[in-house]
Amino acid sequence: MTTRARRRAVRGRQPLILVLPAVCALIFLVLPLVGLLVRAPWASLPERLMSPGVGEALRLSLVCATSATVICLVLGIPLAWLLARSKVPGLGLLRALVTVPLVLPPVVGGVALLLVLGRRGLVGRYLDAWFGISLPFTTVAVIIAEAFVAMPFLVIAVEGALRGTDIRYDEAAATLGASRWTTFRRVTLPSILPGVVAGTVLCWARALGEFGATITFAGSFPGTTTTMPLAVYLALETDPADAIVLSLVLLAVSVGVLAALRDKWVRGPM
């Protein structure tokens, strides 16, 4: 038997003790999605999709998720660089604080945002008194809430990409007279681009599906703060069929984006 044949034979052996839990995990993850597809009102789907409420919620979700992702890119990439390349004291604590929104219940995040940016919050009271700006229960509040819960996904992906690159290229650019900004823009950023795109996709998908922090900090006002997840929750109480249709739209958008971009930018270079 050739070496290649032996390798194929070894890979083909799947221990039963691992296969059974793996199949159970797959069923556990896929079965709810199958149930959603089976119970969907396919006959009235086009009519429900054309309803003003669905289009309005979808438009608001796309705008807010995209805006939140832009904020995460502008702020998150420098933060990831700081975590990966700097020698500031307390870096471990800083990294832990950055990842807190990953494990923090979104509702708690919404309460925290309300206490800081609300009209009587630590910062919000001055925004209201000095500039007449009130952030809660506005579209801007939705964007802030989504950026808060989604930014760690981008930071972790970009930090991992930075740690995986060879810093000698940056050092070589510096020896040739390139400034730090030029080195980052012309050398570092292109080398971590797959990680940036992967983090952006995950960040956008997380922002699109955000619910807890949004409803706590921004509330639910049709056309202003009622994004798709909130619309699903509200429709579930009045018309479950509409809730299923909205869920299908979210599922289709999320799966489509992840399937199209994740395979291209994450899986390909590996």
VEXGU-377265 format. One record per residue (C-alpha): x, y, z. Coordinates in Angstrom, 3 decimals, m for minus. Layout:
REC       px       py       pz
REC        X        Y        Z
...
# end
This chain:
REC       px       py       pz
REC    0.000    0.000    0.000
REC    1.372    3.384   m0.971
REC    1.894    6.229    1.511
REC   m0.994    8.195    0.005
REC   m3.296    5.196    0.264
REC   m2.324    4.653    3.894
REC   m3.068    8.307    4.649
REC   m6.489    8.005    3.057
REC   m7.170    4.850    5.038
REC   m6.221    6.566    8.300
REC   m8.373    9.588    7.494
REC  m11.256    7.303    6.591
REC  m11.314    5.699   10.021
REC  m13.739    7.652   12.141
REC  m14.012    6.475   15.768
REC  m17.619    5.809   16.672
REC  m17.221    7.522   20.035
REC  m16.581   10.790   18.178
REC  m18.967   10.308   15.277
REC  m22.090    9.904   17.408
REC  m21.654   13.144   19.416
REC  m20.722   14.955   16.203
REC  m23.918   13.802   14.504
REC  m25.950   14.796   17.578
REC  m24.341   18.239   17.532
REC  m25.124   18.625   13.839
REC  m28.752   17.644   14.397
REC  m28.984   20.005   17.353
REC  m27.763   22.928   15.234
REC  m29.604   22.151   11.999
REC  m32.977   20.868   13.249
REC  m34.288   24.270   14.429
REC  m33.463   25.736   11.020
REC  m35.261   22.854    9.332
REC  m38.273   23.496   11.560
REC  m38.243   27.130   10.465
REC  m38.272   26.103    6.818
REC  m40.981   23.478    7.296
REC  m43.337   25.815    9.157
REC  m42.804   28.784    6.826
REC  m45.971   30.084    5.110
REC  m44.608   29.544    1.593
REC  m47.960   30.191   m0.112
REC  m48.248   33.715    1.283
REC  m44.513   34.406    1.455
REC  m44.313   36.887   m1.477
REC  m47.247   38.896   m0.142
REC  m45.793   39.036    3.359
REC  m42.350   39.990    2.067
REC  m43.860   42.928    0.183
REC  m45.570   44.299    3.282
REC  m44.306   47.749    4.404
REC  m43.323   46.514    7.859
REC  m40.904   43.869    6.564
REC  m39.225   46.202    4.061
REC  m38.926   48.978    6.622
REC  m37.381   46.700    9.250
REC  m34.998   45.151    6.732
REC  m33.864   48.543    5.434
REC  m33.276   49.826    8.957
REC  m31.376   46.670    9.910
REC  m29.076   46.867    6.901
REC  m28.369   50.576    7.406
REC  m27.701   50.233   11.132
REC  m25.606   47.064   10.840
REC  m23.484   48.603    8.077
REC  m23.035   51.868    9.995
REC  m22.071   49.961   13.151
REC  m19.556   47.912   11.157
REC  m17.948   51.070    9.764
REC  m17.553   52.396   13.313
REC  m16.034   49.084   14.384
REC  m13.557   49.200   11.504
REC  m12.449   52.758   12.253
REC  m12.024   52.104   15.973
REC  m11.444   48.357   16.124
REC   m8.451   48.009   13.787
REC   m6.297   50.488   15.780
REC   m7.415   48.778   18.991
REC   m6.444   45.373   17.611
REC   m3.043   46.771   16.591
REC   m2.577   48.140   20.121
REC   m3.366   44.741   21.656
REC   m1.133   42.825   19.253
REC    1.925   45.061   18.884
REC    2.201   47.437   21.838
REC    3.910   46.938   25.197
REC    1.574   49.029   27.351
REC    1.203   47.939   30.980
REC   m1.888   45.951   31.876
REC   m2.344   44.606   28.366
REC   m3.944   41.407   29.654
REC   m6.581   43.356   31.572
REC   m7.192   45.580   28.551
REC   m7.709   42.533   26.332
REC  m10.143   41.076   28.866
REC  m12.142   44.314   28.957
REC  m12.321   44.394   25.156
REC  m13.766   40.890   25.044
REC  m16.293   41.442   27.846
REC  m19.187   42.165   25.413
REC  m18.718   38.638   24.024
REC  m19.834   37.078   27.314
REC  m21.887   39.935   28.742
REC  m25.647   39.453   28.341
REC  m26.721   41.958   25.658
REC  m29.468   43.323   27.915
REC  m26.829   44.200   30.502
REC  m24.874   45.949   27.769
REC  m27.968   47.953   26.905
REC  m28.450   48.947   30.541
REC  m24.793   50.006   30.744
REC  m25.157   52.140   27.616
REC  m28.302   53.699   29.041
REC  m26.527   54.572   32.291
REC  m23.669   56.217   30.412
REC  m25.373   57.786   27.389
REC  m28.918   58.246   28.689
REC  m30.291   61.711   29.371
REC  m29.247   61.312   33.010
REC  m26.197   59.180   32.284
REC  m22.578   59.914   33.067
REC  m21.956   61.361   29.614
REC  m25.481   61.719   28.259
REC  m26.452   64.429   30.746
REC  m23.752   66.702   29.345
REC  m24.654   65.893   25.748
REC  m28.229   66.884   26.529
REC  m27.368   70.005   28.562
REC  m24.622   71.390   26.329
REC  m25.682   70.287   22.847
REC  m29.310   69.225   23.215
REC  m28.436   65.703   22.037
REC  m30.450   62.793   23.387
REC  m29.227   59.426   22.105
REC  m31.571   56.809   23.651
REC  m34.534   55.586   21.584
REC  m33.096   56.898   18.311
REC  m31.590   55.259   15.245
REC  m28.173   56.392   16.433
REC  m28.778   54.439   19.640
REC  m29.356   51.302   17.554
REC  m26.034   51.813   15.772
REC  m24.196   52.393   19.059
REC  m25.719   49.297   20.655
REC  m24.844   47.134   17.655
REC  m21.281   48.478   17.529
REC  m20.838   47.775   21.242
REC  m21.727   44.089   20.979
REC  m20.109   43.481   17.557
REC  m16.724   45.209   17.863
REC  m15.018   42.385   19.835
REC  m15.561   40.023   16.893
REC  m13.595   42.347   14.631
REC  m10.899   43.080   17.207
REC  m10.250   39.403   17.929
REC  m10.039   38.510   14.235
REC   m7.692   41.385   13.393
REC   m5.526   40.848   16.471
REC   m5.131   37.181   15.542
REC   m4.142   38.157   12.009
REC   m1.598   40.671   13.327
REC   m0.039   38.094   15.629
REC    0.245   35.691   12.702
REC    2.185   38.095   10.457
REC    5.957   38.410   10.348
REC    6.951   41.668   12.030
REC   10.248   41.651   10.141
REC    8.480   43.098    7.105
REC    7.455   46.106    9.181
REC   11.007   46.430   10.470
REC   12.381   46.264    6.930
REC   10.001   49.027    5.826
REC   11.126   51.155    8.770
REC   14.785   50.708    7.872
REC   13.986   51.946    4.366
REC   12.668   55.193    5.815
REC    8.924   54.517    5.847
REC    6.981   56.239    8.605
REC    4.886   54.214   11.041
REC    1.678   55.230    9.294
REC    3.101   54.387    5.859
REC    4.329   51.022    7.143
REC    0.947   50.223    8.597
REC   m0.931   51.348    5.482
REC    1.380   49.843    2.840
REC    2.779   46.756    4.602
REC    0.829   45.709    7.687
REC   m2.720   46.289    6.492
REC   m2.393   44.396    3.170
REC   m0.849   41.421    4.986
REC   m3.767   41.152    7.429
REC   m6.497   41.934    4.907
REC   m8.055   38.415    5.014
REC   m8.366   38.712    8.799
REC   m9.857   42.193    8.499
REC  m12.459   41.021    5.984
REC  m13.309   37.942    8.049
REC  m13.710   40.070   11.165
REC  m15.812   42.576    9.236
REC  m18.171   39.852    8.044
REC  m18.575   38.408   11.534
REC  m19.000   41.894   12.988
REC  m21.682   42.783   10.441
REC  m23.555   39.527   10.957
REC  m23.482   40.003   14.736
REC  m24.717   43.580   14.421
REC  m27.519   42.487   12.104
REC  m28.794   39.992   14.658
REC  m28.441   42.160   17.768
REC  m31.552   42.289   19.957
REC  m30.986   42.667   23.719
REC  m28.850   45.803   23.844
REC  m30.928   47.399   21.089
REC  m34.316   46.993   22.738
REC  m32.912   48.171   26.089
REC  m31.043   51.226   24.861
REC  m33.016   52.149   21.735
REC  m36.478   50.689   22.356
REC  m38.778   49.659   19.536
REC  m40.266   52.407   17.386
REC  m41.313   51.407   13.842
REC  m39.173   53.092   11.213
REC  m36.749   54.430   13.817
REC  m35.434   51.615   16.012
REC  m37.418   48.486   15.095
REC  m34.796   46.351   13.389
REC  m35.455   42.849   12.065
REC  m34.785   40.987   15.346
REC  m37.124   43.342   17.202
REC  m39.731   42.968   14.471
REC  m39.513   39.174   14.839
REC  m40.093   39.455   18.584
REC  m43.081   41.773   18.170
REC  m44.618   39.745   15.350
REC  m44.349   36.555   17.386
REC  m46.949   37.938   19.783
REC  m49.445   38.987   17.118
REC  m48.793   37.026   13.919
REC  m46.381   34.035   14.172
REC  m46.416   33.649   10.381
REC  m44.932   37.126    9.984
REC  m42.322   36.251   12.607
REC  m41.321   33.182   10.591
REC  m41.051   35.219    7.389
REC  m38.869   37.832    9.101
REC  m36.727   35.060   10.560
REC  m36.295   33.535    7.112
REC  m35.116   36.856    5.731
REC  m32.552   37.212    8.520
REC  m31.441   33.635    8.034
REC  m31.055   34.057    4.279
REC  m29.077   37.311    4.576
REC  m26.771   35.963    7.282
REC  m26.090   32.624    5.614
REC  m25.613   34.268    2.220
REC  m23.026   36.746    3.496
REC  m21.119   34.204    5.562
REC  m21.105   31.599    2.799
REC  m20.002   34.031    0.095
REC  m17.285   35.893    1.986
REC  m16.066   33.526    4.675
REC  m15.078   30.789    2.198
REC  m13.272   33.310    0.011
REC  m11.317   35.204    2.640
REC  m10.972   32.839    5.604
REC  m10.867   29.368    4.213
REC   m8.986   30.098    1.012
REC   m5.692   31.452    2.358
REC   m5.427   28.752    5.056
# end
